[in-house]
Amino acid sequence: FSDGGVHSHYKHLFALLELAKKQDVKQVYVHAFLD
């Protein structure tokens, strides 16, 4: 995550995980690219 939220923000990840939960997705894989 970028400090300024330019490239990404931790809230994006949590929102995607919450959406997956609501859609009853059984498994989620996170492939993070770190600077």
Number of C-alpha atoms within 10 A of each C-alpha: 16 11 9 8 11 8 8 12 13 11 11 12 13 11 11 12 15 13 12 14 13 9 9 9 11 7 7 10 5 7 6 7 6 6 5
